[in-house]
């Protein structure tokens, strides 16, 4: 009878150990559903627009591509690619200047990429008729942390929070989609803004943090109960193992 009682106790303990795991599984499924409060087949209007302008600062690495009706002359204004096929660019020095062919030293600090594009097209007109200039900042990045695949990734034009999460392998079962922290630099890095977002409804599409900006840090909070569940389950399983050991000794 005693052995039967011990066996029943083991079964009960195993059942208890399974309960938190099952509850965690149900809770995970519920929380990882995106936009669950969004009405079916709906249209969202007056969404947030990308009003941020990329402002050039010292230390930025500019990629400048020039094209015109004269490819032979245009080649002189484009940096030749290196051995890896990567385009060379223009490093903005501490004074906020770059050195450009024919034009010499150009003050770029404080200009937007659009303003620099317009300036270069105008200044190059005497040398290249009907020229087209493309300017981009190639060393801007964002940082992904928490319950995603942590990484520092390049900031592409019009990158959204959803784009960054997808590129980081999505949130998955261990992260909270209802508590995403975005940390943003303000006033050239002297201030930080902290904003918590959720992906359960349409509010994300109206947030100014939907479009990411240079040096943004995105932190996906992990689920707090996970560690506790693991500890409880480990404790119960250790207890069960001990009882089974006693069961085998006195059988």
KETIMI-57932 format. One record per residue (C-alpha): residue in one letter; x, y, z; residue number from 1. Coordinates in steps of 0.05 Angstrom, whole numbers, plus 5000, padded with zeros to 4 digits. Example, Ala and Ser with C-alpha at 12.3 -4.5 7.8 and 13.67 -1.06 7.14 Angstrom:
<nupas>
[a; [5246; 4910; 5156]; 1]
[s; [5273; 4979; 5143]; 2]
</nupas>
This chain:
<nupas>
[x; [5000; 5000; 5000]; 1]
[x; [5056; 5047; 5017]; 2]
[x; [5088; 5037; 4949]; 3]
[x; [5021; 5050; 4914]; 4]
[x; [5014; 5114; 4954]; 5]
[x; [5083; 5137; 4934]; 6]
[x; [5068; 5122; 4862]; 7]
[x; [5003; 5162; 4865]; 8]
[x; [5041; 5219; 4898]; 9]
[x; [5090; 5220; 4841]; 10]
[x; [5034; 5223; 4790]; 11]
[x; [5002; 5281; 4827]; 12]
[x; [5068; 5319; 4830]; 13]
[x; [5079; 5309; 4756]; 14]
[x; [5010; 5337; 4743]; 15]
[x; [5025; 5397; 4786]; 16]
[x; [5090; 5409; 4748]; 17]
[x; [5053; 5407; 4682]; 18]
[x; [5001; 5459; 4703]; 19]
[x; [5046; 5522; 4702]; 20]
[x; [5076; 5499; 4636]; 21]
[x; [5007; 5492; 4604]; 22]
[x; [4985; 5559; 4632]; 23]
[x; [5048; 5592; 4606]; 24]
[x; [5035; 5562; 4537]; 25]
[x; [4964; 5589; 4535]; 26]
[x; [4987; 5657; 4559]; 27]
[x; [5042; 5659; 4507]; 28]
[x; [4995; 5645; 4450]; 29]
[x; [4948; 5699; 4473]; 30]
[x; [5001; 5752; 4480]; 31]
[x; [5039; 5740; 4415]; 32]
[x; [4979; 5755; 4371]; 33]
[x; [4992; 5822; 4337]; 34]
[x; [4937; 5874; 4327]; 35]
[x; [4885; 5830; 4361]; 36]
[x; [4842; 5891; 4376]; 37]
[x; [4842; 5915; 4304]; 38]
[x; [4776; 5908; 4268]; 39]
[x; [4773; 5859; 4211]; 40]
[x; [4779; 5888; 4140]; 41]
[x; [4787; 5959; 4164]; 42]
[x; [4822; 6020; 4136]; 43]
[x; [4865; 6066; 4179]; 44]
[x; [4868; 6140; 4159]; 45]
[x; [4911; 6199; 4178]; 46]
[x; [4970; 6155; 4197]; 47]
[x; [5035; 6183; 4222]; 48]
[x; [5082; 6206; 4166]; 49]
[x; [5157; 6203; 4165]; 50]
[x; [5172; 6276; 4180]; 51]
[x; [5243; 6263; 4204]; 52]
[x; [5298; 6294; 4161]; 53]
[x; [5368; 6264; 4162]; 54]
[x; [5414; 6319; 4185]; 55]
[x; [5488; 6311; 4170]; 56]
[x; [5536; 6315; 4229]; 57]
[x; [5612; 6308; 4238]; 58]
[x; [5632; 6235; 4236]; 59]
[x; [5578; 6216; 4186]; 60]
[x; [5598; 6175; 4126]; 61]
[x; [5565; 6200; 4063]; 62]
[x; [5553; 6160; 4000]; 63]
[x; [5546; 6209; 3941]; 64]
[x; [5529; 6184; 3872]; 65]
[x; [5531; 6230; 3811]; 66]
[x; [5501; 6214; 3743]; 67]
[x; [5492; 6254; 3679]; 68]
[x; [5485; 6249; 3604]; 69]
[x; [5561; 6243; 3600]; 70]
[x; [5582; 6178; 3634]; 71]
[x; [5656; 6190; 3620]; 72]
[x; [5657; 6257; 3656]; 73]
[x; [5611; 6232; 3710]; 74]
[x; [5660; 6177; 3730]; 75]
[x; [5708; 6230; 3756]; 76]
[x; [5658; 6251; 3809]; 77]
[x; [5643; 6182; 3835]; 78]
[x; [5691; 6147; 3882]; 79]
[x; [5716; 6081; 3854]; 80]
[x; [5695; 6018; 3892]; 81]
[x; [5746; 5983; 3935]; 82]
[x; [5771; 5912; 3927]; 83]
[x; [5708; 5885; 3958]; 84]
[x; [5663; 5923; 3909]; 85]
[x; [5640; 5971; 3963]; 86]
[x; [5632; 6044; 3944]; 87]
[x; [5679; 6092; 3979]; 88]
[x; [5646; 6152; 4011]; 89]
[x; [5660; 6219; 4043]; 90]
[x; [5676; 6224; 4117]; 91]
[x; [5651; 6288; 4148]; 92]
[x; [5709; 6316; 4188]; 93]
[x; [5706; 6350; 4256]; 94]
[x; [5697; 6418; 4223]; 95]
[x; [5635; 6391; 4187]; 96]
[x; [5666; 6391; 4117]; 97]
[x; [5679; 6342; 4061]; 98]
[x; [5727; 6347; 4003]; 99]
[x; [5692; 6339; 3936]; 100]
[x; [5723; 6335; 3866]; 101]
[x; [5724; 6403; 3830]; 102]
[x; [5685; 6437; 3886]; 103]
[x; [5737; 6431; 3940]; 104]
[x; [5717; 6437; 4014]; 105]
[x; [5642; 6438; 4025]; 106]
[x; [5608; 6454; 4091]; 107]
[x; [5557; 6400; 4103]; 108]
[x; [5546; 6401; 4178]; 109]
[x; [5474; 6418; 4194]; 110]
[x; [5449; 6405; 4123]; 111]
[x; [5396; 6352; 4108]; 112]
[x; [5413; 6301; 4055]; 113]
[x; [5362; 6334; 4010]; 114]
[x; [5394; 6402; 4019]; 115]
[x; [5463; 6375; 4003]; 116]
[x; [5435; 6340; 3942]; 117]
[x; [5405; 6405; 3916]; 118]
[x; [5470; 6443; 3930]; 119]
[x; [5514; 6393; 3894]; 120]
[x; [5468; 6390; 3833]; 121]
[x; [5470; 6466; 3828]; 122]
[x; [5545; 6472; 3839]; 123]
[x; [5561; 6416; 3790]; 124]
[x; [5518; 6445; 3734]; 125]
[x; [5576; 6484; 3701]; 126]
[x; [5615; 6418; 3696]; 127]
[x; [5559; 6367; 3686]; 128]
[x; [5496; 6389; 3651]; 129]
[x; [5431; 6357; 3674]; 130]
[x; [5465; 6320; 3730]; 131]
[x; [5429; 6279; 3782]; 132]
[x; [5458; 6270; 3852]; 133]
[x; [5439; 6219; 3905]; 134]
[x; [5462; 6230; 3977]; 135]
[x; [5454; 6181; 4035]; 136]
[x; [5485; 6171; 4104]; 137]
[x; [5512; 6101; 4106]; 138]
[x; [5536; 6093; 4178]; 139]
[x; [5470; 6106; 4214]; 140]
[x; [5445; 6048; 4255]; 141]
[x; [5395; 6024; 4307]; 142]
[x; [5403; 5974; 4364]; 143]
[x; [5357; 5915; 4378]; 144]
[x; [5358; 5885; 4449]; 145]
[x; [5318; 5839; 4494]; 146]
[x; [5275; 5780; 4471]; 147]
[x; [5294; 5785; 4398]; 148]
[x; [5358; 5768; 4361]; 149]
[x; [5403; 5824; 4391]; 150]
[x; [5441; 5862; 4338]; 151]
[x; [5462; 5930; 4313]; 152]
[x; [5433; 5939; 4244]; 153]
[x; [5438; 5993; 4190]; 154]
[x; [5381; 6043; 4189]; 155]
[x; [5350; 6040; 4120]; 156]
[x; [5305; 6096; 4093]; 157]
[x; [5234; 6094; 4121]; 158]
[x; [5250; 6036; 4167]; 159]
[x; [5193; 6022; 4215]; 160]
[x; [5191; 5987; 4282]; 161]
[x; [5157; 5927; 4248]; 162]
[x; [5213; 5924; 4197]; 163]
[x; [5266; 5922; 4252]; 164]
[x; [5229; 5869; 4292]; 165]
[x; [5221; 5825; 4230]; 166]
[x; [5295; 5832; 4213]; 167]
[x; [5312; 5812; 4285]; 168]
[x; [5274; 5747; 4279]; 169]
[x; [5208; 5773; 4308]; 170]
[x; [5190; 5775; 4381]; 171]
[x; [5172; 5701; 4388]; 172]
[x; [5143; 5667; 4449]; 173]
[x; [5191; 5693; 4502]; 174]
[x; [5180; 5768; 4490]; 175]
[x; [5123; 5815; 4504]; 176]
[x; [5091; 5848; 4444]; 177]
[x; [5051; 5892; 4490]; 178]
[x; [5112; 5926; 4522]; 179]
[x; [5165; 5948; 4472]; 180]
[x; [5211; 6004; 4495]; 181]
[x; [5241; 6053; 4444]; 182]
[x; [5298; 6097; 4469]; 183]
[x; [5311; 6158; 4425]; 184]
[x; [5366; 6210; 4425]; 185]
[x; [5345; 6283; 4427]; 186]
[x; [5384; 6347; 4418]; 187]
[x; [5447; 6315; 4389]; 188]
[x; [5450; 6262; 4443]; 189]
[x; [5444; 6306; 4505]; 190]
[x; [5375; 6278; 4522]; 191]
[x; [5339; 6211; 4517]; 192]
[x; [5265; 6197; 4506]; 193]
[x; [5234; 6132; 4531]; 194]
[x; [5170; 6109; 4499]; 195]
[x; [5133; 6043; 4511]; 196]
[x; [5092; 6015; 4454]; 197]
[x; [5045; 5957; 4443]; 198]
[x; [5027; 5918; 4381]; 199]
[x; [4958; 5896; 4403]; 200]
[x; [4919; 5951; 4366]; 201]
[x; [4925; 6005; 4314]; 202]
[x; [4957; 6057; 4360]; 203]
[x; [5026; 6037; 4336]; 204]
[x; [5010; 6065; 4266]; 205]
[x; [4996; 6134; 4296]; 206]
[x; [5058; 6137; 4340]; 207]
[x; [5117; 6182; 4322]; 208]
[x; [5160; 6123; 4342]; 209]
[x; [5132; 6079; 4286]; 210]
[x; [5187; 6104; 4240]; 211]
[x; [5256; 6093; 4271]; 212]
[x; [5310; 6146; 4274]; 213]
[x; [5387; 6141; 4278]; 214]
[x; [5414; 6111; 4343]; 215]
[x; [5345; 6087; 4367]; 216]
[x; [5348; 6030; 4416]; 217]
[x; [5291; 5980; 4414]; 218]
[x; [5283; 5936; 4476]; 219]
[x; [5233; 5879; 4476]; 220]
[x; [5216; 5861; 4548]; 221]
[x; [5218; 5786; 4564]; 222]
[x; [5161; 5752; 4599]; 223]
[x; [5173; 5754; 4674]; 224]
[x; [5135; 5690; 4693]; 225]
[x; [5182; 5647; 4650]; 226]
[x; [5239; 5644; 4700]; 227]
[x; [5191; 5630; 4758]; 228]
[x; [5157; 5574; 4720]; 229]
[x; [5224; 5542; 4704]; 230]
[x; [5244; 5546; 4778]; 231]
[x; [5179; 5517; 4802]; 232]
[x; [5180; 5462; 4750]; 233]
[x; [5252; 5445; 4766]; 234]
[x; [5237; 5441; 4840]; 235]
[x; [5177; 5396; 4830]; 236]
[x; [5215; 5351; 4782]; 237]
[x; [5273; 5346; 4830]; 238]
[x; [5224; 5326; 4885]; 239]
[x; [5193; 5274; 4840]; 240]
[x; [5261; 5246; 4822]; 241]
[x; [5278; 5240; 4895]; 242]
[x; [5213; 5204; 4911]; 243]
[x; [5223; 5157; 4852]; 244]
[x; [5292; 5142; 4879]; 245]
[x; [5263; 5124; 4946]; 246]
[x; [5210; 5083; 4911]; 247]
[x; [5263; 5042; 4875]; 248]
[x; [5303; 5031; 4938]; 249]
[x; [5245; 5005; 4980]; 250]
[x; [5210; 4967; 4925]; 251]
</nupas>
